[in-house]
Amino acid sequence: MSKEIPPSVQQQLLRLQQLQQTLSALLAEKQRLEAELVEINSALEELEKMDEGAVVYKAVGPVLVRVSKERLAVELKDKKELTETRLKVLEKQDARMRAQIESVQKDIQRLMSGQQAPS
């Protein structure tokens, strides 16, 4: 006596799986951005320690290019601001995704409890 899963439950299970995969990718991107932010903050701290006339290089692909300390600081601050903004967006998407997952899980539970016939 095997019980088949109703099509409506199968659809919800598939949706749940897709949402979980999307959340996983979102969390990986969030983690990557957090690591990038740590790196940017570290670079800015090191720049602040340097003398005004210090020689500074930045990586452009496989090449190091000489730039002024001020220009590099401005570029890093802009990159930091952009990264923080992207992180905030991802955090909002994370919260929305978790709410959707919870909603689908409740739908599945509701559908499954409705499918169980009394003994």
MDTraj code that builds the backbone (N, CA, C; nanometers):
import mdtraj as md
import numpy as np

residues = "MET SER LYS GLU ILE PRO PRO SER VAL GLN GLN GLN LEU LEU ARG LEU GLN GLN LEU GLN GLN THR LEU SER ALA LEU LEU ALA GLU LYS GLN ARG LEU GLU ALA GLU LEU VAL GLU ILE ASN SER ALA LEU GLU GLU LEU GLU LYS MET ASP GLU GLY ALA VAL VAL TYR LYS ALA VAL GLY PRO VAL LEU VAL ARG VAL SER LYS GLU ARG LEU ALA VAL GLU LEU LYS ASP LYS LYS GLU LEU THR GLU THR ARG LEU LYS VAL LEU GLU LYS GLN ASP ALA ARG MET ARG ALA GLN ILE GLU SER VAL GLN LYS ASP ILE GLN ARG LEU MET SER GLY GLN GLN ALA PRO SER".split()
xyz = np.array([
    [0.0819, -0.1185, 0.0000],
    [0.0000, 0.0000, 0.0000],
    [0.0868, 0.1255, 0.0000],
    [0.1324, 0.1616, -0.1134],
    [0.2136, 0.2828, -0.1201],
    [0.1235, 0.4023, -0.1486],
    [0.1503, 0.5074, -0.0806],
    [0.0714, 0.6292, -0.0994],
    [0.1446, 0.7188, -0.1992],
    [0.0738, 0.7601, -0.3020],
    [0.1327, 0.8519, -0.3987],
    [0.1200, 0.9937, -0.3470],
    [0.2200, 1.0731, -0.3802],
    [0.2163, 1.2135, -0.3412],
    [0.1298, 1.2864, -0.4434],
    [0.0303, 1.3600, -0.3964],
    [-0.0579, 1.4316, -0.4882],
    [0.0208, 1.5347, -0.5718],
    [-0.0266, 1.5628, -0.6937],
    [0.0424, 1.6592, -0.7807],
    [0.0609, 1.7966, -0.7166],
    [-0.0370, 1.8414, -0.6398],
    [-0.0247, 1.9736, -0.5758],
    [0.0911, 1.9750, -0.4761],
    [0.1096, 1.8651, -0.4043],
    [0.2198, 1.8553, -0.3079],
    [0.3520, 1.8440, -0.3831],
    [0.3527, 1.7680, -0.4915],
    [0.4744, 1.7549, -0.5727],
    [0.5190, 1.8917, -0.6247],
    [0.4225, 1.9717, -0.6701],
    [0.4553, 2.1059, -0.7190],
    [0.5152, 2.1920, -0.6082],
    [0.4569, 2.1841, -0.4905],
    [0.5069, 2.2627, -0.3781],
    [0.6457, 2.2146, -0.3351],
    [0.6671, 2.0832, -0.3386],
    [0.7992, 2.0296, -0.3039],
    [0.9046, 2.0765, -0.4044],
    [0.8663, 2.0788, -0.5322],
    [0.9579, 2.1275, -0.6353],
    [0.9877, 2.2751, -0.6136],
    [0.8844, 2.3519, -0.5832],
    [0.9040, 2.4955, -0.5563],
    [0.9946, 2.5151, -0.4345],
    [0.9729, 2.4344, -0.3318],
    [1.0563, 2.4434, -0.2116],
    [1.2024, 2.4147, -0.2456],
    [1.2249, 2.3130, -0.3252],
    [1.3613, 2.2784, -0.3651],
    [1.4261, 2.3919, -0.4446],
    [1.3511, 2.4525, -0.5347],
    [1.4035, 2.5640, -0.6137],
    [1.4366, 2.6840, -0.5249],
    [1.3482, 2.7128, -0.4311],
    [1.3723, 2.8240, -0.3383],
    [1.4973, 2.7985, -0.2535],
    [1.5142, 2.6746, -0.2092],
    [1.6311, 2.6417, -0.1270],
    [1.7600, 2.6537, -0.2089],
    [1.7551, 2.6146, -0.3357],
    [1.8730, 2.6283, -0.4219],
    [1.9052, 2.7758, -0.4447],
    [1.8022, 2.8554, -0.4662],
    [1.8219, 2.9988, -0.4851],
    [1.8805, 3.0616, -0.3586],
    [1.8276, 3.0212, -0.2439],
    [1.8793, 3.0727, -0.1162],
    [2.0254, 3.0339, -0.0982],
    [2.0599, 2.9140, -0.1339],
    [2.1983, 2.8678, -0.1220],
    [2.2917, 2.9530, -0.2082],
    [2.2512, 2.9806, -0.3310],
    [2.3325, 3.0647, -0.4197],
    [2.3419, 3.2071, -0.3655],
    [2.2321, 3.2559, -0.3115],
    [2.2294, 3.3901, -0.2543],
    [2.3240, 3.3998, -0.1346],
    [2.3235, 3.2969, -0.0508],
    [2.4119, 3.2966, 0.0665],
    [2.5589, 3.2885, 0.0261],
    [2.5879, 3.2153, -0.0804],
    [2.7256, 3.2073, -0.1289],
    [2.7719, 3.3435, -0.1791],
    [2.6857, 3.4138, -0.2513],
    [2.7192, 3.5481, -0.3004],
    [2.7356, 3.6449, -0.1844],
    [2.6497, 3.6329, -0.0853],
    [2.6584, 3.7183, 0.0335],
    [2.7911, 3.6960, 0.1065],
    [2.8307, 3.5705, 0.1183],
    [2.9571, 3.5373, 0.1841],
    [3.0755, 3.5934, 0.1049],
    [3.0679, 3.5850, -0.0282],
    [3.1746, 3.6375, -0.1130],
    [3.1867, 3.7895, -0.0956],
    [3.0730, 3.8580, -0.0909],
    [3.0748, 4.0038, -0.0738],
    [3.1267, 4.0430, 0.0642],
    [3.0916, 3.9659, 0.1665],
    [3.1420, 3.9950, 0.3012],
    [3.2938, 3.9805, 0.3060],
    [3.3459, 3.8789, 0.2388],
    [3.4910, 3.8597, 0.2336],
    [3.5572, 3.9751, 0.1569],
    [3.4932, 4.0172, 0.0491],
    [3.5453, 4.1296, -0.0290],
    [3.5477, 4.2569, 0.0548],
    [3.4449, 4.2760, 0.1350],
    [3.4370, 4.3940, 0.2207],
    [3.5483, 4.3934, 0.3252],
    [3.5773, 4.2783, 0.3817],
    [3.6866, 4.2664, 0.4781],
    [3.8192, 4.3048, 0.4102],
    [3.8370, 4.2569, 0.2877],
    [3.9588, 4.2865, 0.2121],
    [3.9711, 4.4365, 0.1818],
    [3.8615, 4.4984, 0.1441],
    [3.8614, 4.6424, 0.1144],
    [3.8952, 4.7215, 0.2401],
    [3.8321, 4.6856, 0.3522],
    [3.8591, 4.7562, 0.4780],
    [4.0049, 4.7414, 0.5197],
    [4.0590, 4.6245, 0.4998],
    [4.1994, 4.6003, 0.5323],
    [4.2900, 4.6869, 0.4449],
    [4.2602, 4.6942, 0.3165],
    [4.3400, 4.7766, 0.2247],
    [4.3308, 4.9247, 0.2621],
    [4.2114, 4.9701, 0.2992],
    [4.1951, 5.1103, 0.3393],
    [4.2736, 5.1410, 0.4673],
    [4.2721, 5.0480, 0.5615],
    [4.3489, 5.0663, 0.6849],
    [4.4984, 5.0789, 0.6547],
    [4.5477, 4.9936, 0.5673],
    [4.6898, 4.9982, 0.5306],
    [4.7237, 5.1282, 0.4589],
    [4.6334, 5.1727, 0.3732],
    [4.6569, 5.2993, 0.3022],
    [4.6670, 5.4161, 0.3996],
    [4.5818, 5.4154, 0.5024],
    [4.5829, 5.5237, 0.6007],
    [4.7136, 5.5285, 0.6789],
    [4.7781, 5.4155, 0.6954],
    [4.9043, 5.4087, 0.7695],
    [5.0218, 5.4634, 0.6881],
    [5.0067, 5.4681, 0.5562],
    [5.1174, 5.5062, 0.4685],
    [5.1379, 5.6581, 0.4653],
    [5.2618, 5.6968, 0.4398],
    [5.2931, 5.8389, 0.4237],
    [5.2272, 5.8918, 0.2973],
    [5.2108, 6.0252, 0.2922],
    [5.1453, 6.0878, 0.1776],
    [5.2171, 6.0599, 0.0458],
    [5.3480, 6.0605, 0.0452],
    [5.4224, 6.0436, -0.0787],
    [5.4555, 5.8992, -0.1127],
    [5.3974, 5.8054, -0.0406],
    [5.4298, 5.6641, -0.0609],
    [5.3890, 5.6177, -0.2010],
    [5.4688, 5.5266, -0.2550],
    [5.4388, 5.4682, -0.3850],
    [5.3366, 5.3561, -0.3637],
    [5.2273, 5.3634, -0.4411],
    [5.1178, 5.2674, -0.4264],
    [5.0865, 5.2074, -0.5627],
    [5.0577, 5.0792, -0.5620],
    [5.0204, 5.0095, -0.6852],
    [4.8855, 4.9417, -0.6645],
    [4.8127, 4.9288, -0.7753],
    [4.6888, 4.8510, -0.7688],
    [4.6934, 4.7467, -0.8791],
    [4.6277, 4.6353, -0.8529],
    [4.6248, 4.5265, -0.9501],
    [4.5183, 4.5563, -1.0555],
    [4.5606, 4.5473, -1.1807],
    [4.4688, 4.5600, -1.2934],
    [4.4915, 4.4345, -1.3764],
    [4.4074, 4.3355, -1.3503],
    [4.4303, 4.2058, -1.4142],
    [4.5592, 4.1479, -1.3584],
    [4.6460, 4.0981, -1.4474],
    [4.7726, 4.0401, -1.3999],
    [4.8846, 4.1437, -1.3830],
    [4.8511, 4.2717, -1.3980],
    [4.9528, 4.3778, -1.3961],
    [4.9317, 4.4690, -1.2751],
    [5.0429, 4.5150, -1.2170],
    [5.0354, 4.6151, -1.1113],
    [5.0613, 4.7519, -1.1735],
    [4.9739, 4.8476, -1.1432],
    [4.9837, 4.9813, -1.2003],
    [5.0025, 5.0808, -1.0866],
    [5.0961, 5.1732, -1.1063],
    [5.1218, 5.2759, -1.0041],
    [5.0089, 5.3785, -1.0068],
    [4.9557, 5.4098, -0.8876],
    [4.8502, 5.5107, -0.8738],
    [4.8803, 5.5958, -0.7508],
    [4.8155, 5.7103, -0.7440],
    [4.8348, 5.7937, -0.6254],
    [4.7563, 5.7327, -0.5089],
    [4.8066, 5.7559, -0.3914],
    [4.7422, 5.7043, -0.2706],
    [4.5991, 5.7568, -0.2604],
    [4.5801, 5.8848, -0.2927],
    [4.4489, 5.9474, -0.2832],
    [4.3498, 5.8840, -0.3815],
    [4.3966, 5.8630, -0.5043],
    [4.3087, 5.8041, -0.6063],
    [4.2671, 5.6625, -0.5660],
    [4.3631, 5.5857, -0.5165],
    [4.3331, 5.4497, -0.4745],
    [4.2358, 5.4488, -0.3568],
    [4.2551, 5.5421, -0.2637],
    [4.1649, 5.5511, -0.1483],
    [4.0225, 5.5827, -0.1940],
    [4.0095, 5.6743, -0.2896],
    [3.8764, 5.7088, -0.3416],
    [3.8134, 5.5880, -0.4106],
    [3.8910, 5.5164, -0.4913],
    [3.8399, 5.3977, -0.5607],
    [3.7948, 5.2910, -0.4607],
    [3.8758, 5.2703, -0.3573],
    [3.8408, 5.1692, -0.2570],
    [3.7163, 5.2085, -0.1780],
    [3.7045, 5.3368, -0.1454],
    [3.5854, 5.3824, -0.0724],
    [3.4598, 5.3666, -0.1583],
    [3.4719, 5.3969, -0.2883],
    [3.3581, 5.3778, -0.3795],
    [3.3206, 5.2297, -0.3878],
    [3.4235, 5.1455, -0.3985],
    [3.3997, 5.0011, -0.4072],
    [3.3370, 4.9504, -0.2769],
    [3.3814, 5.0039, -0.1648],
    [3.3259, 4.9649, -0.0345],
    [3.1783, 5.0023, -0.0262],
    [3.1463, 5.1230, -0.0701],
    [3.0078, 5.1696, -0.0672],
    [2.9186, 5.0818, -0.1560],
    [2.9665, 5.0498, -0.2744],
    [2.8916, 4.9644, -0.3659],
    [2.8723, 4.8243, -0.3071],
    [2.9774, 4.7710, -0.2475],
    [2.9701, 4.6376, -0.1878],
    [2.8723, 4.6361, -0.0709],
    [2.8745, 4.7394, 0.0116],
    [2.7808, 4.7472, 0.1247],
    [2.6364, 4.7560, 0.0752],
    [2.6151, 4.8312, -0.0316],
    [2.4809, 4.8425, -0.0892],
    [2.4340, 4.7080, -0.1429],
    [2.5222, 4.6392, -0.2137],
    [2.4877, 4.5080, -0.2668],
    [2.4568, 4.4094, -0.1537],
    [2.5330, 4.4193, -0.0440],
    [2.5075, 4.3325, 0.0718],
    [2.3700, 4.3588, 0.1323],
    [2.3318, 4.4861, 0.1409],
    [2.2004, 4.5194, 0.1964],
    [2.0896, 4.4615, 0.1089],
    [2.1081, 4.4704, -0.0221],
    [2.0098, 4.4144, -0.1143],
    [2.0001, 4.2628, -0.0951],
    [2.1157, 4.1980, -0.0835],
    [2.1163, 4.0525, -0.0639],
    [2.0521, 4.0139, 0.0686],
    [2.0728, 4.0938, 0.1720],
    [2.0114, 4.0645, 0.3013],
    [1.8593, 4.0727, 0.2923],
    [1.8086, 4.1705, 0.2150],
    [1.6639, 4.1813, 0.1966],
    [1.6122, 4.0619, 0.1167],
    [1.6861, 4.0232, 0.0130],
    [1.6465, 3.9071, -0.0665],
    [1.6504, 3.7806, 0.0187],
    [1.7488, 3.7707, 0.1053],
    [1.7624, 3.6568, 0.1965],
    [1.6374, 3.6464, 0.2848],
    [1.5978, 3.7575, 0.3433],
    [1.4808, 3.7579, 0.4317],
    [1.3543, 3.7197, 0.3546],
    [1.3388, 3.7759, 0.2335],
    [1.2221, 3.7431, 0.1511],
    [1.2198, 3.5953, 0.1135],
    [1.3374, 3.5436, 0.0771],
    [1.3485, 3.4039, 0.0360],
    [1.3144, 3.3112, 0.1529],
    [1.3639, 3.3430, 0.2710],
    [1.3346, 3.2607, 0.3890],
    [1.1843, 3.2624, 0.4209],
    [1.1209, 3.3782, 0.4043],
    [0.9768, 3.3880, 0.4281],
    [0.9004, 3.3036, 0.3262],
    [0.9444, 3.3064, 0.2003],
    [0.8792, 3.2248, 0.0975],
    [0.8957, 3.0760, 0.1278],
    [1.0156, 3.0380, 0.1698],
    [1.0410, 2.8974, 0.2042],
    [0.9500, 2.8540, 0.3185],
    [0.9394, 2.9375, 0.4196],
    [0.8537, 2.9053, 0.5338],
    [0.7079, 2.8913, 0.4894],
    [0.6639, 2.9797, 0.4015],
    [0.5272, 2.9756, 0.3516],
    [0.5006, 2.8462, 0.2729],
    [0.5941, 2.8088, 0.1871],
    [0.5783, 2.6866, 0.1082],
    [0.5798, 2.5643, 0.2000],
    [0.6657, 2.5656, 0.3014],
    [0.6693, 2.4540, 0.3958],
    [0.5346, 2.4391, 0.4675],
    [0.4754, 2.5516, 0.5054],
    [0.3446, 2.5468, 0.5721],
    [0.2378, 2.4950, 0.4757],
    [0.2460, 2.5381, 0.3487],
    [0.1508, 2.4890, 0.2488],
    [0.1625, 2.3376, 0.2336],
    [0.2847, 2.2884, 0.2290],
    [0.3068, 2.1443, 0.2142],
    [0.2491, 2.0702, 0.3344],
    [0.2767, 2.1220, 0.4535],
    [0.2231, 2.0584, 0.5742],
    [0.0706, 2.0583, 0.5728],
    [0.0127, 2.1698, 0.5313],
    [-0.1337, 2.1807, 0.5250],
    [-0.1893, 2.0803, 0.4241],
    [-0.1262, 2.0751, 0.3057],
    [-0.1726, 1.9810, 0.2025],
    [-0.1576, 1.8362, 0.2478],
    [-0.0471, 1.8050, 0.3141],
    [-0.0228, 1.6675, 0.3587],
    [-0.1191, 1.6284, 0.4707],
    [-0.1462, 1.7201, 0.5614],
    [-0.2374, 1.6867, 0.6703],
    [-0.3799, 1.6691, 0.6169],
    [-0.4134, 1.7391, 0.5110],
    [-0.5444, 1.7235, 0.4481],
    [-0.5566, 1.5945, 0.3716],
    [-0.4432, 1.5366, 0.3304],
    [-0.4443, 1.4126, 0.2521],
    [-0.4544, 1.2876, 0.3384],
    [-0.4222, 1.3018, 0.4660],
    [-0.4235, 1.1860, 0.5534],
    [-0.5656, 1.1545, 0.5972],
    [-0.6081, 1.0371, 0.5605],
    [-0.7442, 0.9952, 0.5983],
    [-0.7432, 0.9419, 0.7407],
    [-0.8497, 0.9675, 0.8152],
    [-0.8569, 0.9143, 0.9519],
    [-0.8591, 0.7623, 0.9512],
    [-0.7924, 0.7006, 1.0488],
    [-0.7835, 0.5533, 1.0543],
    [-0.9069, 0.4924, 1.1129],
])
top = md.Topology()
chain = top.add_chain()
for i, resn in enumerate(residues, 1):
    res = top.add_residue(resn, chain, resSeq=i)
    for name in ("N", "CA", "C"):
        top.add_atom(name, md.element.get_by_symbol(name[0]), res)
traj = md.Trajectory(xyz[None], top)
